[in-house]
Amino acid sequence: MLKDYGNNYRATFSTWDFVTDPDTSGRMMERFAGGFGLNYLPEEGLITHNLRTAILDKEGKLAKVIKGNEWEAEEVERDMRKLLE
C-alpha cells in the first residue's frame, strides 16, 4: 500500500522512507509526528507534512528538530559539535 502511495507521488525510494504503526492503533504514529511538531490525522492515517531537519545524537536519538528552512549550515554544525563533545 505504501509503495503505491509513494509511486502516486513519484517518490524516489532510494531517498524516501515511509513509517507505519505496527499495532495499527495510531498511537505510535501520533507520538512520532508529535516528536517532530507535526500533526497526525488518525481518521486518515496521515501525517501533515512540513519541512523539518532532525539532528540525532551519538546513540541515534532525536536531539533537536529545526522547523522550516530558515537555518544556516553553521547553526547545524554548531549543534552537532555540541552533541559530539
C-alpha positions as CSV (number, residue, x, y, z in Angstrom):
1,M,0.0,0.0,0.0
2,L,2.8,2.4,0.9
3,K,4.6,1.6,-2.3
4,D,1.5,2.5,-4.3
5,Y,1.2,5.7,-2.3
6,G,4.9,6.6,-3.0
7,N,4.5,5.8,-6.7
8,N,1.5,8.1,-6.8
9,Y,3.6,10.9,-5.6
10,R,6.7,9.9,-7.7
11,A,8.7,9.1,-4.6
12,T,12.3,8.1,-5.1
13,F,12.5,5.0,-2.9
14,S,16.3,5.2,-2.5
15,T,15.8,8.5,-0.7
16,W,12.3,8.2,0.8
17,D,11.2,6.1,3.8
18,F,7.7,5.5,4.9
19,V,6.7,4.9,8.6
20,T,4.0,2.5,9.7
21,D,2.4,1.7,13.1
22,P,2.9,-2.0,13.8
23,D,-0.1,-2.3,16.1
24,T,-2.4,-0.2,13.8
25,S,-3.7,1.8,16.8
26,G,-2.2,5.1,15.6
27,R,-0.6,5.8,19.0
28,M,2.9,5.3,17.6
29,M,2.2,7.4,14.6
30,E,0.8,10.2,16.8
31,R,3.8,10.1,19.0
32,F,6.2,10.0,16.1
33,A,4.5,13.0,14.4
34,G,4.4,14.9,17.7
35,G,8.1,14.5,18.2
36,F,8.7,16.5,15.0
37,G,6.0,19.1,15.8
38,L,3.7,17.6,13.1
39,N,0.0,16.7,13.2
40,Y,-1.3,13.1,12.8
41,L,-4.8,12.7,11.3
42,P,-5.8,9.3,12.7
43,E,-9.0,9.0,10.7
44,E,-7.0,9.2,7.5
45,G,-3.8,7.6,8.9
46,L,-1.8,10.6,7.6
47,I,0.9,12.9,9.0
48,T,0.7,16.5,7.9
49,H,4.0,17.3,6.1
50,N,6.1,20.4,6.8
51,L,9.8,20.8,6.3
52,R,11.8,19.6,9.4
53,T,15.5,19.0,9.9
54,A,16.3,16.4,12.5
55,I,19.6,16.3,14.4
56,L,20.4,12.9,16.1
57,D,22.8,12.3,19.0
58,K,25.6,9.7,19.1
59,E,23.1,7.0,20.0
60,G,20.8,7.9,17.1
61,K,18.2,9.6,19.4
62,L,16.4,12.7,18.4
63,A,18.3,15.7,19.9
64,K,16.8,18.7,18.0
65,V,14.2,19.5,15.4
66,I,14.6,22.6,13.4
67,K,11.4,23.8,11.7
68,G,11.4,25.2,8.2
69,N,14.4,26.0,6.1
70,E,15.5,29.3,7.6
71,W,18.6,27.9,9.3
72,E,22.2,28.3,8.3
73,A,24.7,25.4,7.9
74,E,26.8,26.9,10.7
75,E,23.9,26.6,13.1
76,V,23.5,22.9,12.4
77,E,27.3,22.4,12.6
78,R,27.4,24.1,16.0
79,D,24.5,21.9,17.3
80,M,26.2,18.8,16.0
81,R,29.6,19.7,17.5
82,K,27.9,20.2,20.9
83,L,26.5,16.7,20.7
84,L,29.9,15.2,19.9
85,E,31.5,16.8,23.0
